[in-house]
Every structure is written in C-alpha cells, then in structure tokens.
C-alpha cells in the first residue's frame, strides 16, 4: 500500500509541475488588450448608411453600420 501511495503522490507532483510549464497567458491567445491605446494609429471611423425611408414613414429608424 505504501508503494501505491508513493506512486500516486509522484504522479500528482509531476502533473502539478508539468502543467505550469505549458500554460499560456490570455495575451498569447487573444493578443493585446483592445482597451489599451496603440501609438501611431489613426482614430477609428464609424461609417453609417442613410436610414431607410420606408422605416422612417412608420416611425422606425433602421440604419446599417
């Protein structure tokens, strides 16, 4: 029984230490944060089409962006 416990403890320790070496951060997967300003980049533009006149006649504003 002692040998089984030692084997299980060794397997648990190896698993615990091995997973840390393969870990990735969110930055590695998704890239930089969208909330941090990037220097030398132009300001974003929002281009919106004119509203559909059929909808305006019924009181609905529908614009595609």
Biopython code that builds the backbone (N, CA, C, O; Angstrom):
import numpy as np
from Bio.PDB.StructureBuilder import StructureBuilder

atoms = [
    (1, "UNK", "N", (0.825, -1.191, 0.000)),
    (1, "UNK", "CA", (0.000, 0.000, 0.000)),
    (1, "UNK", "C", (0.868, 1.254, 0.000)),
    (1, "UNK", "O", (0.514, 2.261, -0.613)),
    (2, "UNK", "N", (1.995, 1.190, 0.683)),
    (2, "UNK", "CA", (2.894, 2.332, 0.746)),
    (2, "UNK", "C", (3.445, 2.675, -0.643)),
    (2, "UNK", "O", (3.595, 3.848, -0.984)),
    (3, "UNK", "N", (3.740, 1.656, -1.430)),
    (3, "UNK", "CA", (4.266, 1.873, -2.777)),
    (3, "UNK", "C", (3.214, 2.544, -3.661)),
    (3, "UNK", "O", (3.553, 3.399, -4.480)),
    (4, "UNK", "N", (1.950, 2.169, -3.505)),
    (4, "UNK", "CA", (0.867, 2.765, -4.282)),
    (4, "UNK", "C", (0.715, 4.245, -3.940)),
    (4, "UNK", "O", (0.526, 5.074, -4.830)),
    (5, "UNK", "N", (0.797, 4.572, -2.667)),
    (5, "UNK", "CA", (0.693, 5.973, -2.242)),
    (5, "UNK", "C", (1.852, 6.799, -2.786)),
    (5, "UNK", "O", (1.652, 7.924, -3.245)),
    (6, "UNK", "N", (3.034, 6.260, -2.738)),
    (6, "UNK", "CA", (4.199, 6.981, -3.256)),
    (6, "UNK", "C", (4.075, 7.204, -4.765)),
    (6, "UNK", "O", (4.415, 8.271, -5.276)),
    (7, "UNK", "N", (3.590, 6.193, -5.460)),
    (7, "UNK", "CA", (3.420, 6.315, -6.907)),
    (7, "UNK", "C", (2.378, 7.374, -7.238)),
    (7, "UNK", "O", (2.597, 8.198, -8.126)),
    (8, "UNK", "N", (1.244, 7.363, -6.536)),
    (8, "UNK", "CA", (0.201, 8.358, -6.761)),
    (8, "UNK", "C", (0.684, 9.762, -6.408)),
    (8, "UNK", "O", (0.371, 10.720, -7.116)),
    (9, "UNK", "N", (1.440, 9.893, -5.327)),
    (9, "UNK", "CA", (1.970, 11.195, -4.937)),
    (9, "UNK", "C", (2.959, 11.709, -5.981)),
    (9, "UNK", "O", (2.964, 12.897, -6.304)),
    (10, "UNK", "N", (3.786, 10.825, -6.503)),
    (10, "UNK", "CA", (4.745, 11.225, -7.531)),
    (10, "UNK", "C", (4.021, 11.638, -8.811)),
    (10, "UNK", "O", (4.396, 12.625, -9.445)),
    (11, "UNK", "N", (2.998, 10.897, -9.188)),
    (11, "UNK", "CA", (2.235, 11.240, -10.394)),
    (11, "UNK", "C", (1.527, 12.580, -10.222)),
    (11, "UNK", "O", (1.477, 13.379, -11.157)),
    (12, "UNK", "N", (0.983, 12.828, -9.042)),
    (12, "UNK", "CA", (0.312, 14.103, -8.783)),
    (12, "UNK", "C", (1.309, 15.256, -8.832)),
    (12, "UNK", "O", (1.005, 16.314, -9.384)),
    (13, "UNK", "N", (2.487, 15.063, -8.263)),
    (13, "UNK", "CA", (3.501, 16.119, -8.267)),
    (13, "UNK", "C", (3.983, 16.412, -9.688)),
    (13, "UNK", "O", (4.160, 17.574, -10.056)),
    (14, "UNK", "N", (4.192, 15.383, -10.472)),
    (14, "UNK", "CA", (4.639, 15.580, -11.856)),
    (14, "UNK", "C", (3.575, 16.326, -12.652)),
    (14, "UNK", "O", (3.888, 17.233, -13.424)),
    (15, "UNK", "N", (2.315, 15.938, -12.460)),
    (15, "UNK", "CA", (1.222, 16.609, -13.166)),
    (15, "UNK", "C", (1.130, 18.069, -12.754)),
    (15, "UNK", "O", (0.936, 18.941, -13.601)),
    (16, "UNK", "N", (1.265, 18.341, -11.479)),
    (16, "UNK", "CA", (1.166, 19.707, -10.972)),
    (16, "UNK", "C", (2.263, 20.596, -11.545)),
    (16, "UNK", "O", (1.989, 21.720, -11.965)),
    (17, "UNK", "N", (3.476, 20.118, -11.567)),
    (17, "UNK", "CA", (4.590, 20.931, -12.045)),
    (17, "UNK", "C", (4.651, 20.998, -13.572)),
    (17, "UNK", "O", (5.126, 21.992, -14.122)),
    (18, "UNK", "N", (4.187, 19.978, -14.253)),
    (18, "UNK", "CA", (4.242, 19.968, -15.715)),
    (18, "UNK", "C", (3.214, 20.905, -16.327)),
    (18, "UNK", "O", (3.470, 21.487, -17.381)),
    (19, "UNK", "N", (2.056, 21.066, -15.696)),
    (19, "UNK", "CA", (1.022, 21.921, -16.282)),
    (19, "UNK", "C", (1.435, 23.381, -16.275)),
    (19, "UNK", "O", (1.031, 24.127, -17.167)),
    (20, "UNK", "N", (2.214, 23.813, -15.318)),
    (20, "UNK", "CA", (2.663, 25.199, -15.273)),
    (20, "UNK", "C", (3.601, 25.547, -16.412)),
    (20, "UNK", "O", (3.622, 26.691, -16.866)),
    (21, "UNK", "N", (4.363, 24.601, -16.875)),
    (21, "UNK", "CA", (5.311, 24.891, -17.944)),
    (21, "UNK", "C", (4.637, 25.004, -19.307)),
    (21, "UNK", "O", (5.201, 25.607, -20.219)),
    (22, "UNK", "N", (3.443, 24.438, -19.465)),
    (22, "UNK", "CA", (2.727, 24.506, -20.736)),
    (22, "UNK", "C", (1.640, 25.573, -20.745)),
    (22, "UNK", "O", (0.929, 25.716, -21.740)),
    (23, "UNK", "N", (1.499, 26.316, -19.669)),
    (23, "UNK", "CA", (0.426, 27.306, -19.572)),
    (23, "UNK", "C", (0.678, 28.470, -20.523)),
    (23, "UNK", "O", (1.820, 28.855, -20.772)),
    (24, "UNK", "N", (-0.417, 29.022, -21.048)),
    (24, "UNK", "CA", (-0.347, 30.195, -21.904)),
    (24, "UNK", "C", (-1.141, 31.304, -21.241)),
    (24, "UNK", "O", (-2.094, 31.050, -20.504)),
    (25, "UNK", "N", (-0.745, 32.516, -21.507)),
    (25, "UNK", "CA", (-1.489, 33.643, -20.964)),
    (25, "UNK", "C", (-2.568, 34.057, -21.962)),
    (25, "UNK", "O", (-2.550, 33.643, -23.121)),
    (26, "UNK", "N", (-3.499, 34.873, -21.500)),
    (26, "UNK", "CA", (-4.554, 35.368, -22.382)),
    (26, "UNK", "C", (-3.964, 36.216, -23.499)),
    (26, "UNK", "O", (-4.483, 36.216, -24.616)),
    (27, "UNK", "N", (-2.899, 36.931, -23.216)),
    (27, "UNK", "CA", (-2.248, 37.756, -24.244)),
    (27, "UNK", "C", (-1.685, 36.881, -25.359)),
    (27, "UNK", "O", (-1.721, 37.272, -26.525)),
    (28, "UNK", "N", (-1.165, 35.704, -25.017)),
    (28, "UNK", "CA", (-0.633, 34.805, -26.040)),
    (28, "UNK", "C", (-1.732, 34.315, -26.976)),
    (28, "UNK", "O", (-1.488, 34.107, -28.165)),
    (29, "UNK", "N", (-2.917, 34.135, -26.457)),
    (29, "UNK", "CA", (-4.010, 33.575, -27.247)),
    (29, "UNK", "C", (-4.782, 34.654, -27.992)),
    (29, "UNK", "O", (-4.998, 34.533, -29.197)),
    (30, "UNK", "N", (-5.201, 35.708, -27.296)),
    (30, "UNK", "CA", (-6.077, 36.720, -27.891)),
    (30, "UNK", "C", (-5.347, 37.935, -28.426)),
    (30, "UNK", "O", (-5.924, 38.689, -29.210)),
    (31, "UNK", "N", (-4.127, 38.149, -28.043)),
    (31, "UNK", "CA", (-3.403, 39.339, -28.472)),
    (31, "UNK", "C", (-3.528, 40.436, -27.430)),
    (31, "UNK", "O", (-4.023, 40.189, -26.330)),
    (32, "UNK", "N", (-3.085, 41.647, -27.757)),
    (32, "UNK", "CA", (-3.109, 42.740, -26.784)),
    (32, "UNK", "C", (-4.537, 43.170, -26.456)),
    (32, "UNK", "O", (-5.473, 42.891, -27.204)),
    (33, "UNK", "N", (-4.678, 43.842, -25.344)),
    (33, "UNK", "CA", (-5.987, 44.311, -24.889)),
    (33, "UNK", "C", (-6.552, 45.360, -25.837)),
    (33, "UNK", "O", (-5.813, 46.232, -26.293)),
    (34, "UNK", "N", (-7.850, 45.295, -26.146)),
    (34, "UNK", "CA", (-8.440, 46.317, -27.017)),
    (34, "UNK", "C", (-8.642, 47.645, -26.304)),
    (34, "UNK", "O", (-8.982, 48.636, -26.950)),
    (35, "UNK", "N", (-8.442, 47.694, -24.990)),
    (35, "UNK", "CA", (-8.678, 48.903, -24.214)),
    (35, "UNK", "C", (-7.416, 49.730, -23.999)),
    (35, "UNK", "O", (-7.477, 50.799, -23.392)),
    (36, "UNK", "N", (-6.293, 49.257, -24.479)),
    (36, "UNK", "CA", (-5.037, 49.984, -24.348)),
    (36, "UNK", "C", (-4.777, 50.706, -25.665)),
    (36, "UNK", "O", (-4.805, 50.094, -26.733)),
    (37, "UNK", "N", (-4.527, 51.996, -25.583)),
    (37, "UNK", "CA", (-4.289, 52.781, -26.797)),
    (37, "UNK", "C", (-2.987, 52.342, -27.456)),
    (37, "UNK", "O", (-1.977, 52.121, -26.789)),
    (38, "UNK", "N", (-3.033, 52.221, -28.760)),
    (38, "UNK", "CA", (-1.847, 51.867, -29.526)),
    (38, "UNK", "C", (-1.333, 53.142, -30.178)),
    (38, "UNK", "O", (-2.078, 53.839, -30.867)),
    (39, "UNK", "N", (-0.076, 53.440, -29.962)),
    (39, "UNK", "CA", (0.503, 54.665, -30.500)),
    (39, "UNK", "C", (0.621, 54.576, -32.020)),
    (39, "UNK", "O", (0.734, 53.489, -32.587)),
    (40, "UNK", "N", (0.592, 55.732, -32.661)),
    (40, "UNK", "CA", (0.748, 55.859, -34.115)),
    (40, "UNK", "C", (-0.352, 55.137, -34.884)),
    (40, "UNK", "O", (-0.109, 54.606, -35.968)),
    (41, "UNK", "N", (-1.548, 55.117, -34.332)),
    (41, "UNK", "CA", (-2.680, 54.504, -35.016)),
    (41, "UNK", "C", (-3.756, 55.563, -35.213)),
    (41, "UNK", "O", (-4.072, 56.293, -34.274)),
    (42, "UNK", "N", (-4.325, 55.664, -36.410)),
    (42, "UNK", "CA", (-5.360, 56.682, -36.625)),
    (42, "UNK", "C", (-6.610, 56.384, -35.801)),
    (42, "UNK", "O", (-6.861, 55.245, -35.406)),
    (43, "UNK", "N", (-7.379, 57.429, -35.556)),
    (43, "UNK", "CA", (-8.615, 57.267, -34.792)),
    (43, "UNK", "C", (-9.596, 56.400, -35.580)),
    (43, "UNK", "O", (-9.610, 56.453, -36.810)),
    (44, "UNK", "N", (-10.411, 55.610, -34.897)),
    (44, "UNK", "CA", (-11.372, 54.766, -35.611)),
    (44, "UNK", "C", (-12.460, 55.602, -36.269)),
    (44, "UNK", "O", (-12.784, 56.698, -35.810)),
    (45, "UNK", "N", (-13.015, 55.072, -37.346)),
    (45, "UNK", "CA", (-14.084, 55.755, -38.067)),
    (45, "UNK", "C", (-15.333, 54.877, -38.029)),
    (45, "UNK", "O", (-15.249, 53.653, -38.131)),
    (46, "UNK", "N", (-16.478, 55.514, -37.882)),
    (46, "UNK", "CA", (-17.754, 54.813, -37.944)),
    (46, "UNK", "C", (-18.488, 55.315, -39.175)),
    (46, "UNK", "O", (-18.823, 56.495, -39.277)),
    (47, "UNK", "N", (-18.730, 54.419, -40.095)),
    (47, "UNK", "CA", (-19.415, 54.780, -41.333)),
    (47, "UNK", "C", (-20.824, 54.217, -41.252)),
    (47, "UNK", "O", (-21.014, 53.007, -41.125)),
    (48, "UNK", "N", (-21.816, 55.109, -41.327)),
    (48, "UNK", "CA", (-23.214, 54.709, -41.203)),
    (48, "UNK", "C", (-23.945, 55.113, -42.472)),
    (48, "UNK", "O", (-23.826, 56.245, -42.940)),
    (49, "UNK", "N", (-24.708, 54.168, -43.025)),
    (49, "UNK", "CA", (-25.531, 54.472, -44.197)),
    (49, "UNK", "C", (-26.717, 55.336, -43.789)),
    (49, "UNK", "O", (-27.066, 55.421, -42.612)),
    (50, "UNK", "N", (-27.333, 55.977, -44.785)),
    (50, "UNK", "CA", (-28.545, 56.759, -44.532)),
    (50, "UNK", "C", (-29.669, 55.826, -44.068)),
    (50, "UNK", "O", (-29.715, 54.667, -44.480)),
    (51, "UNK", "N", (-30.571, 56.318, -43.220)),
    (51, "UNK", "CA", (-31.677, 55.463, -42.774)),
    (51, "UNK", "C", (-32.607, 55.120, -43.935)),
    (51, "UNK", "O", (-32.704, 55.863, -44.912)),
    (52, "UNK", "N", (-33.282, 53.994, -43.812)),
    (52, "UNK", "CA", (-34.211, 53.570, -44.855)),
    (52, "UNK", "C", (-35.479, 54.412, -44.788)),
    (52, "UNK", "O", (-36.098, 54.496, -43.727)),
    (53, "UNK", "N", (-35.880, 55.033, -45.882)),
    (53, "UNK", "CA", (-37.051, 55.917, -45.847)),
    (53, "UNK", "C", (-38.350, 55.176, -45.554)),
    (53, "UNK", "O", (-39.270, 55.764, -44.984)),
    (54, "UNK", "N", (-38.452, 53.904, -45.926)),
    (54, "UNK", "CA", (-39.677, 53.151, -45.648)),
    (54, "UNK", "C", (-39.908, 53.027, -44.144)),
    (54, "UNK", "O", (-41.041, 53.118, -43.671)),
    (55, "UNK", "N", (-38.843, 52.822, -43.412)),
    (55, "UNK", "CA", (-38.964, 52.705, -41.962)),
    (55, "UNK", "C", (-39.287, 54.029, -41.306)),
    (55, "UNK", "O", (-40.055, 54.069, -40.344)),
    (56, "UNK", "N", (-38.717, 55.117, -41.806)),
    (56, "UNK", "CA", (-38.987, 56.434, -41.230)),
    (56, "UNK", "C", (-40.456, 56.806, -41.362)),
    (56, "UNK", "O", (-41.001, 57.491, -40.496)),
    (57, "UNK", "N", (-41.098, 56.365, -42.427)),
    (57, "UNK", "CA", (-42.518, 56.672, -42.629)),
    (57, "UNK", "C", (-43.386, 56.020, -41.558)),
    (57, "UNK", "O", (-44.461, 56.528, -41.238)),
    (58, "UNK", "N", (-42.927, 54.897, -41.001)),
    (58, "UNK", "CA", (-43.696, 54.214, -39.951)),
    (58, "UNK", "C", (-43.139, 54.495, -38.558)),
    (58, "UNK", "O", (-43.627, 53.930, -37.579)),
    (59, "UNK", "N", (-42.133, 55.353, -38.449)),
    (59, "UNK", "CA", (-41.576, 55.705, -37.146)),
    (59, "UNK", "C", (-40.447, 54.803, -36.683)),
    (59, "UNK", "O", (-40.123, 54.770, -35.496)),
    (60, "UNK", "N", (-39.845, 54.071, -37.612)),
    (60, "UNK", "CA", (-38.748, 53.163, -37.265)),
    (60, "UNK", "C", (-37.462, 53.702, -37.889)),
    (60, "UNK", "O", (-37.404, 53.958, -39.092)),
    (61, "UNK", "N", (-36.439, 53.871, -37.062)),
    (61, "UNK", "CA", (-35.124, 54.274, -37.574)),
    (61, "UNK", "C", (-34.279, 53.016, -37.694)),
    (61, "UNK", "O", (-33.983, 52.354, -36.700)),
    (62, "UNK", "N", (-33.903, 52.701, -38.902)),
    (62, "UNK", "CA", (-33.125, 51.496, -39.148)),
    (62, "UNK", "C", (-31.952, 51.885, -40.029)),
    (62, "UNK", "O", (-32.134, 52.252, -41.189)),
    (63, "UNK", "N", (-30.751, 51.805, -39.480)),
    (63, "UNK", "CA", (-29.552, 52.162, -40.230)),
    (63, "UNK", "C", (-28.557, 51.025, -40.134)),
    (63, "UNK", "O", (-28.394, 50.412, -39.079)),
    (64, "UNK", "N", (-27.906, 50.755, -41.223)),
    (64, "UNK", "CA", (-26.893, 49.709, -41.246)),
    (64, "UNK", "C", (-25.534, 50.347, -41.011)),
    (64, "UNK", "O", (-25.222, 51.392, -41.584)),
    (65, "UNK", "N", (-24.734, 49.721, -40.175)),
    (65, "UNK", "CA", (-23.388, 50.227, -39.935)),
    (65, "UNK", "C", (-22.386, 49.129, -40.101)),
    (65, "UNK", "O", (-21.188, 49.357, -39.939)),
]
sb = StructureBuilder()
sb.init_structure("model")
sb.init_model(0)
sb.init_chain("A")
sb.init_seg("    ")
for serial, (resi, resn, name, xyz) in enumerate(atoms, 1):
    if name == "N":
        sb.init_residue(resn, " ", resi, " ")
    sb.init_atom(name, np.array(xyz, "f"), 0.0, 1.0, " ", f" {name:<3s}", serial, name[0])
structure = sb.get_structure()
